[in-house]
Amino acid sequence: MRIRALALAVSAALLGCVQPEDDPTTVKDLRVLAIQFETPEVLIDECNLGLLGSLAATDGGAIVIPPGLLEKLAAAASRPLTMTSLIEDPAGNGRPLKYRLVACASQSDRRCTNEGDFLELARGETSAGELAVTVAPGALLLPDGTPLLQEVIAQDLFKGLGGFRVPVLLDVQTLDGREHVYAQKLMVYMCRFFPEMRENVTPVLPGITVAGVPWPEDEVKEFTSTQELELEPEDFSALQEPYLMPSFQLSPVSLKEAWKVSWYTTMGTFGSHNTGGVDLGGQSGRHRNQWQPDPTATAAQDVTLTFVVRDGRGGESWIKRQIRWTP
């Protein structure tokens, strides 16, 4: 079980304006719902277990990275990646927002503020919607000249056995600074321990059904009163990838993805925030969910439903559907 927990430890930590009394499925203020790296994983060829094992050597307490491994890490870290963030601001009416991207070395540094351990990747203005930025988070140098990816390895308890995870923080705020949200995503650089290992592919939901009937992307559905909708993703079981991870004994362990779906709405609520995944017994969860309009709403309005899928390995994407609701 510890092996599986290590393999599935890649996720976005979304920090925002959800208060304890709020329903997390209801998006009514500034929030970051998801972050995607494309690709979600970079495999490092010829980065074998022997090279990785040499990281155990130390010189005065510092991790020594052999030149051969350092060269491979540098090549992997220089690969440009598209980082796309889904920012929602339903009450903002298209207002401008400031953003800042920061990468850091420690996964426990949730806001990337540890002195000397972080660096800025980008900053600028944006607005609600998708923010896409091209970055190479592992390639830059910390203020003391140390490659960021090297410091990530130095602070990694497992020294790369579960991948080298680079925390990237998105900091979004209004121009006046009164609203401020953060979201952290881990970018994974993984040694190709075994020839059969394949780079992770971004999970994509094939569609959504209403009461078992497919809901086309371009169709705006009309609903009235307190009508509750039964929603479910179209079957994606064949899209969940098998993959290999090394055990603590350094032998291959065969696993298979169990996607999770997070559900969001700009009005009303969903019965469950997250569906799917696997329980401690290895059983997959069901993805059926219910949307219910806000019983206090009195005016007709357009409602956006967002469905975010995560494969548990860093892969993430989303699809949306539109409702025209009248009381």
C-alpha positions in Angstrom: 0.0 0.0 0.0 2.9 2.3 0.7 4.1 1.8 -2.8 0.8 2.8 -4.2 0.6 5.8 -1.9 4.0 6.9 -3.2 3.0 6.4 -6.8 -0.3 8.4 -6.4 1.1 11.3 -4.4 1.0 13.8 -7.3 -1.8 16.4 -7.0 -2.6 20.1 -7.0 -3.1 21.7 -3.6 -5.7 24.3 -4.2 -5.8 27.1 -1.6 -8.5 29.8 -2.1 -11.5 31.5 -0.8 -13.6 28.5 0.3 -14.7 29.2 3.8 -15.8 26.4 6.2 -19.4 27.2 5.8 -19.2 27.2 2.0 -20.0 24.2 -0.2 -16.7 23.4 -2.1 -18.7 22.5 -5.3 -20.2 26.0 -5.5 -17.9 28.5 -7.3 -19.0 32.0 -6.3 -15.8 34.0 -5.9 -12.2 34.0 -7.1 -10.8 30.5 -7.2 -8.2 28.4 -9.1 -10.0 25.1 -9.9 -7.2 23.2 -11.6 -3.7 23.3 -13.0 -2.4 21.2 -15.9 1.1 20.6 -17.1 1.5 19.3 -20.7 3.1 16.9 -20.5 2.2 15.9 -16.9 5.4 13.9 -16.6 8.9 14.0 -18.1 10.7 10.6 -18.3 14.4 10.7 -18.1 16.0 8.0 -20.3 19.0 5.9 -19.1 18.4 7.2 -15.6 18.7 3.7 -14.1 18.6 2.4 -10.5 22.4 2.2 -10.3 22.7 6.0 -11.1 19.9 6.8 -8.7 21.5 4.7 -6.0 24.7 6.7 -6.2 22.7 9.7 -4.7 23.1 8.0 -1.3 26.8 9.1 -1.3 27.4 12.2 0.6 30.3 14.7 0.9 30.1 16.7 4.1 26.4 16.0 4.4 25.6 17.2 0.9 24.1 14.9 -1.8 26.6 14.1 -4.5 25.0 13.8 -8.0 27.3 11.9 -10.5 28.1 13.9 -13.7 26.2 11.3 -15.8 23.0 11.7 -13.9 23.4 15.5 -13.6 23.6 15.8 -17.4 20.5 13.8 -17.9 18.6 15.8 -15.3 19.7 19.1 -16.9 18.4 17.9 -20.3 15.1 16.8 -18.9 14.7 20.0 -16.9 15.2 22.2 -19.9 12.2 20.7 -21.8 9.6 23.5 -22.2 6.1 22.7 -20.8 2.8 24.4 -21.1 1.2 25.1 -17.7 -2.5 25.9 -18.0 -4.5 27.1 -15.0 -8.3 27.3 -14.8 -9.2 30.5 -13.0 -12.8 31.2 -12.1 -14.1 34.6 -11.0 -17.9 34.5 -11.5 -18.5 37.8 -9.5 -15.7 39.7 -11.2 -17.4 40.5 -14.4 -14.2 40.0 -16.4 -12.0 42.2 -14.2 -8.2 42.2 -14.6 -6.2 40.0 -12.2 -2.5 39.9 -11.3 -0.7 36.6 -11.4 2.7 35.3 -10.4 4.3 31.9 -10.9 7.0 30.7 -8.5 8.9 27.4 -8.3 10.5 26.1 -5.2 12.4 23.1 -3.8 10.4 21.8 -0.9 6.9 20.2 -1.2 6.2 21.4 2.4 6.7 25.0 1.4 3.1 25.5 0.4 3.5 29.1 -0.6 7.1 28.9 -1.9 8.5 31.4 0.5 11.5 29.6 2.1 14.5 31.9 1.8 16.9 31.0 -1.0 14.7 28.0 -2.1 12.4 29.6 -4.6 12.5 31.6 -7.9 10.0 33.4 -10.0 9.0 31.9 -13.4 6.6 34.5 -14.7 4.2 37.3 -13.8 1.6 39.5 -15.5 -2.1 40.3 -15.8 -4.9 38.0 -16.8 -8.6 37.5 -16.2 -10.9 34.6 -15.5 -10.6 31.6 -17.8 -7.6 29.6 -18.9 -4.1 31.0 -18.3 -1.4 29.3 -20.3 2.3 29.9 -19.7 5.3 28.1 -21.2 7.8 27.2 -18.4 10.7 24.9 -17.7 10.5 24.9 -13.9 13.4 22.5 -13.2 15.9 24.3 -15.4 16.5 27.5 -13.5 19.1 28.3 -10.8 18.4 29.3 -7.2 20.0 32.5 -5.9 23.2 30.6 -4.8 23.6 29.1 -8.2 22.3 25.6 -7.4 20.0 24.1 -10.1 16.5 24.0 -8.7 16.0 20.3 -9.7 19.2 19.4 -7.8 17.9 21.1 -4.6 14.6 19.3 -5.1 16.5 16.0 -5.1 18.5 17.0 -2.0 15.2 17.7 -0.1 13.4 14.5 -1.3 13.1 11.8 1.3 13.0 9.1 -1.3 15.8 10.6 -3.5 13.9 10.2 -6.7 12.4 6.7 -6.2 8.9 8.1 -6.7 10.0 10.9 -9.1 11.5 14.3 -8.7 8.6 16.6 -7.9 9.0 20.3 -8.5 6.4 22.5 -6.7 5.1 25.3 -8.8 2.9 27.9 -7.2 0.3 30.1 -8.9 -0.5 33.3 -7.0 -3.5 35.2 -8.2 -5.0 38.4 -6.8 -7.2 41.3 -7.7 -5.4 44.6 -8.7 -6.3 46.1 -5.4 -5.1 43.1 -3.5 -8.3 42.6 -1.6 -8.8 39.0 -3.0 -5.9 36.7 -3.1 -5.7 33.0 -3.9 -2.9 30.4 -4.2 -2.7 27.0 -6.0 0.3 24.7 -6.0 1.0 22.0 -8.6 3.8 19.4 -8.6 5.7 18.8 -11.9 7.1 15.3 -12.1 10.4 14.3 -13.6 10.7 10.5 -13.4 13.6 8.2 -14.2 12.8 5.5 -16.7 13.7 2.7 -14.4 12.5 0.0 -16.7 12.3 -0.1 -20.5 8.6 -0.7 -20.4 7.8 2.6 -18.6 5.9 5.1 -20.7 5.4 8.8 -20.1 2.1 9.7 -18.5 -0.6 11.0 -20.9 -3.1 13.7 -19.8 -6.5 12.2 -18.8 -9.4 13.6 -20.8 -13.1 12.9 -20.0 -14.9 11.7 -23.1 -18.1 13.5 -22.1 -20.9 13.9 -19.6 -24.4 12.2 -19.5 -27.7 13.5 -18.1 -29.8 10.6 -16.8 -27.7 8.3 -19.0 -28.0 10.4 -22.2 -24.9 12.0 -23.7 -24.7 15.8 -23.3 -23.1 17.4 -26.3 -20.5 20.1 -25.6 -22.3 22.8 -27.6 -25.7 22.2 -26.2 -27.1 24.6 -23.5 -29.7 22.7 -21.5 -32.8 24.4 -20.2 -33.9 23.5 -16.7 -36.5 25.0 -14.4 -37.5 25.2 -10.7 -35.9 22.8 -8.2 -35.3 20.0 -10.8 -32.4 17.8 -9.7 -30.1 16.4 -12.4 -28.4 13.0 -12.4 -25.0 13.4 -14.0 -22.2 11.0 -14.8 -19.1 11.0 -17.0 -19.2 8.9 -20.1 -17.4 5.6 -19.6 -13.6 6.2 -19.5 -12.5 2.8 -18.0 -10.5 2.0 -21.2 -8.6 5.3 -21.0 -7.2 4.6 -17.5 -3.5 3.8 -18.1 -1.5 0.9 -16.7 1.9 2.0 -15.5 5.0 0.8 -13.7 6.7 2.0 -10.5 9.7 0.7 -8.6 9.1 -1.0 -5.3 11.3 -0.3 -2.3 13.1 -3.5 -3.3 13.7 -1.8 -6.7 11.6 -4.3 -8.7 8.8 -3.2 -11.1 5.2 -2.9 -9.6 2.3 -2.9 -12.1 -0.4 -0.4 -11.2 -3.4 1.1 -13.0 -4.9 4.6 -12.8 -8.2 5.2 -11.0 -9.3 8.6 -12.1 -11.0 11.0 -9.8 -13.5 13.7 -10.9 -14.1 17.0 -9.0 -17.4 18.7 -9.7 -18.1 22.5 -9.7 -21.1 24.7 -10.4 -21.5 28.5 -10.5 -25.1 28.1 -9.0 -26.5 25.4 -6.7 -24.5 22.5 -5.5 -23.4 19.0 -6.4 -24.1 16.1 -4.0 -20.4 15.1 -3.9 -17.3 17.2 -4.5 -15.1 14.3 -5.6 -16.0 11.0 -7.1 -14.0 7.9 -8.2 -10.6 6.8 -7.1 -10.0 3.7 -5.1 -10.7 2.9 -1.5 -8.3 1.0 0.9 -9.7 -2.2 -0.3 -8.8 -1.4 -3.9 -12.4 -0.9 -5.0 -13.1 1.8 -7.6 -15.6 4.5 -6.6 -18.7 5.4 -8.7 -18.9 8.7 -10.6 -22.6 9.3 -10.5 -23.5 12.7 -9.0 -26.5 15.0 -8.6 -26.7 18.7 -9.3 -29.4 20.8 -7.5 -30.1 24.4 -8.1 -30.0 27.0 -5.3 -33.5 26.8 -3.7 -33.2 30.6 -2.8 -32.5 31.7 -6.4 -35.3 33.8 -7.9 -33.9 35.1 -11.1 -33.1 33.2 -14.4 -29.4 32.7 -14.9 -26.7 31.0 -16.9 -24.9 28.2 -15.0 -21.5 26.8 -15.8 -20.7 23.2 -14.7 -17.0 22.2 -14.6 -15.7 18.7 -14.4 -12.0 18.3 -13.5 -10.4 14.9 -13.9 -7.2 13.8 -12.2 -5.3 10.5 -12.8 -3.4 10.5 -9.5 -0.1 10.8 -11.3 -0.1 14.5 -12.1 -2.3 14.4 -15.2 -5.3 16.8 -15.1 -7.8 18.3 -17.4 -11.4 19.6 -17.5 -14.5 20.0 -19.5 -17.5 22.3 -19.1 -21.2 22.3 -19.8 -23.8 25.1 -19.8 -27.3 25.4 -18.3 -29.9 28.0 -18.7 -31.9 27.9 -15.5 -35.2 29.6 -14.8 -37.2 29.5 -11.5 
